[in-house]
Amino acid sequence: MAIEEKTQRGTYELLSGTYSAATGAMLSRVQVVAAYPITPQTTVVEKLSEHIAKGEFKAKFVPVESEHSSLSVLVAASAGGARTFTATARQGLALMHEVLHWAGRGRCPIVMAVVTASLGAPPDIGMEQDDAPGQRDTGWMQLYCQDNQEILDSIIQGYRIAELVSLPLMVVFDGYIMSHTYEPVLVPDQEVVDAFLPPRKTKFKIDPDNPLRIFQGAGAVAGAKFASKLRRRAQDAMEIAKDVIKEVNEEFYQHFGRRYGVIDCYRTEDADVVLVAVTSVASMAHDVIDELRQKGQKVGLLRVRMFRPFPTQEIAAALQNASKIAVIDRNISYGRSGILALEIRAAMYGAAKKPPVFGFIGGLAGLSLKVADIQHAIDYTYAHEQPEGEIIWLGIPPWEERG
Amino acid sequence: MEKTKTLKQFGLEIPVAEYAPPGHTACAGCAGAALLRQMLKYLGPKVVLTNPASCSGYFGRAVEIPLCRCLFEAAAASGTGIRAALDVMGDTETTVLVFAGDGGTYDIGIQALSAAAERNEDLIYACYDNEGYMMTGMQRSSATPERAWSSTTPLPQAKKERKKDIVGIMAAHRIPYVTTASIAYPQDFVEKVLTAKTMKGMRFFNLLAPCPTGWRFDTRFSVKLARMAVQSRVFALVEVEDGIHWKVKQPKERIPVRDYIKAQGRFSHLSDADIGAIEKEVEEEWEILLAKASVVEEI
């Protein structure tokens, strides 16, 4: 059968981002789900609990009292050999921080949907992207999606990847703009998914017939050398994951007829200015690029999908011919700059040519980030030889003291 | 090979199998280590242990059953996850044992513990209660008794607050089984472990674990201190079924509270008036307990 025909092996459904994530988890035949509600993630686990309650989907659902517990339940269930899933957002991800490290260093192949939105104070819930990038150092792989089909597909891919390299993986997408927007999504037939994603097999798990000590170090003195080698091994796994993510993606294409790059380049070959963004900003930017191209401006778009491990070489190669780079972040590393801008600057440091990187920050704390803002960022980049500082604010004016 | 040995003194059949064999690195005289060893003898070999940050990191590491270490505040959640994994693999027979200290139970872990109890997870949760953060150097916990010295309730500001009523808290969750036990009463302890083993749902043990290092007594006297705690009625042996049926074991031989207090360095600063106040409180608590009990037996 031609690959294109395989794309038809499923049913189109109108799904929100959260339902796409829940559907992806069910198609992946997850066995243990533990979750706690938090806007804008809640409908992911509502959907799962509904299907489990009705008996339409067979899995153990644990309605825990916090995100700290949801991930702690999954860490133990994953150590028990089960395929596990949860979803979270914002403060929930922040509350998990300690457990994220444990899952990463403990090499648990958990897949989690992360719906990005604001962190307090004040306790706003609007779209912002501080939460997921802020957890970049916890030993989790991170894939950032730009539409609902990609969310569903990335969860299915996520289990293949996570179980091959024994690392946890976050599937990240925007609160509201993606989580609550309905799009037609091709839901693949279960048998297609089963052929791509076999049941989880693990050599090391909790088993009374074969007792192992899991997450147990070797002691304070003798253990340091052993544990430090484990740290290095986790980094090795991240390096291996760079290739595994590409291989799994190609395998996925053979089964489903769809594929995603670790980065996606759109009209970048001859571009003077390349815009770099993730998630919905990237998907919105396609139209801006097309309009500007019609006006004769040579602009392109680089969308980062794989954020951990970070595709340094691919990005450096793709941006080699640009004369300027414009990065849009909906997050901030306070005291420094936008997080994606930092990563892009670091990726370009070792490149032969080092085009200036303009780091824009906008759309914080629920403030809309509109097409006009993207347009403004590109105009600014054209108009300036160099950026005026590490941060260029998009639609966020300075504070004015009141008399 | 014989599977059990009979201890005539107690009329106890003790399994020969050791799941927590010698070689742990806890302090001499650690009651927590002895409690875990005894518990595993009766729960093994089909048992999985999960334990959070605590002294059990020393005495609960060299076990010969599956062990899954977990985060400090996550003991009950970890037990829940192990249970879930076993269940989805079709193993409903293996017991999941959570073994945590009083810090991980009364304090930082109580949120996850309360939630697991509310869900009536199929676990045995055992708290070895040495009445403080002993691994980090004898800091106060909410299980530390009133008036005790600890490294964060230094003199002249010994602890001002009462010990938290963990048995009452767990009973209020209406779980199938809440009990206390003592290393000095092995027959009672073993009966309770075997009772719990046959039950399903959440089963909670609070096990007094005299700590020579933190309580300031000679390492020879751990079992003696455990017995004195019961005989002085400072530590009550109770069983609560479904949160409402209370059974109390009243010690046949009664000793003055003063003797128990005087045996420990952490109370050495107390005046006669202080000890008199403790005696009065112990008396009051015992009356409250008896009023709740539908069965009172002698031990």
Contacts between the chains, C-beta under 8 A, distances in Angstrom:
chain1	res1	chain2	res2	distance
A	31	B	85	7.7
A	31	B	88	4.5
A	32	B	81	7.1
A	32	B	84	4.6
A	32	B	85	6.4
A	32	B	88	6.2
A	34	B	80	7.7
A	34	B	81	7.2
A	34	B	84	7.7
A	59	B	88	7.5
A	60	B	84	4.6
A	60	B	87	6.1
A	60	B	88	5.5
A	62	B	80	6.0
A	62	B	81	7.8
A	62	B	84	6.1
A	62	B	119	7.4
A	63	B	119	7.2
A	64	B	77	6.6
A	64	B	80	7.7
A	64	B	112	7.9
A	64	B	115	6.1
A	65	B	111	6.2
A	65	B	112	7.0
A	65	B	114	7.3
A	65	B	115	3.5
A	65	B	118	7.8
A	66	B	111	6.5
A	66	B	112	7.6
A	66	B	115	7.7
A	68	B	73	6.6
A	68	B	74	6.7
A	68	B	77	7.5
A	68	B	112	7.5
A	69	B	74	6.6
A	69	B	76	7.9
A	69	B	77	4.0
A	69	B	80	7.8
A	69	B	111	7.6
A	69	B	112	5.0
A	69	B	115	6.3
A	70	B	77	8.0
A	72	B	70	6.6
A	72	B	71	6.2
A	72	B	74	3.6
A	72	B	77	3.7
A	72	B	78	5.7
A	72	B	81	6.7
A	72	B	112	7.1
A	73	B	77	4.9
A	73	B	78	7.5
A	73	B	80	5.0
A	73	B	81	4.0
A	73	B	84	6.7
A	74	B	81	6.3
A	75	B	70	7.4
A	75	B	74	8.0
A	75	B	78	7.2
A	75	B	81	6.4
A	76	B	50	6.6
A	76	B	68	5.8
A	76	B	70	6.6
A	76	B	77	7.3
A	76	B	78	4.3
A	76	B	79	7.3
A	76	B	80	7.2
A	76	B	81	2.8
A	76	B	82	4.8
A	76	B	84	7.9
A	76	B	85	7.0
A	77	B	81	3.9
A	77	B	82	7.1
A	77	B	84	4.9
A	77	B	85	4.3
A	78	B	81	7.7
A	78	B	85	7.7
A	79	B	68	5.3
A	79	B	81	7.6
A	79	B	82	7.4
A	79	B	85	7.4
A	80	B	68	7.9
A	80	B	81	6.8
A	80	B	82	5.4
A	80	B	84	7.4
A	80	B	85	2.4
A	80	B	86	6.2
A	80	B	89	7.2
A	81	B	85	6.0
A	81	B	89	6.5
A	82	B	84	6.8
A	82	B	85	4.3
A	82	B	88	5.5
A	82	B	89	7.3
A	98	B	71	6.2
A	99	B	71	6.3
A	99	B	74	7.1
A	102	B	71	5.8
A	205	B	85	7.8
A	206	B	48	5.6
A	206	B	66	4.7
A	206	B	68	5.8
A	206	B	82	5.9
A	206	B	85	6.6
A	206	B	86	7.5
A	207	B	66	6.3
A	208	B	45	6.6
A	208	B	46	5.1
A	208	B	47	7.2
A	208	B	48	6.6
A	208	B	65	7.0
A	208	B	66	6.0
A	208	B	91	7.6
A	208	B	94	5.1
A	211	B	63	7.9
A	211	B	64	6.0
A	211	B	65	5.2
A	211	B	66	4.7
A	211	B	67	7.5
A	212	B	66	6.1
A	212	B	67	7.6
A	213	B	61	7.0
A	213	B	63	7.5
A	213	B	66	7.8
A	213	B	67	4.4
A	213	B	69	7.7
A	214	B	66	7.3
A	214	B	67	6.6
A	214	B	68	4.6
A	214	B	69	7.0
A	215	B	68	6.3
A	215	B	69	4.1
A	215	B	70	7.2
A	216	B	61	5.8
A	216	B	67	5.9
A	216	B	69	5.2
A	219	B	25	7.8
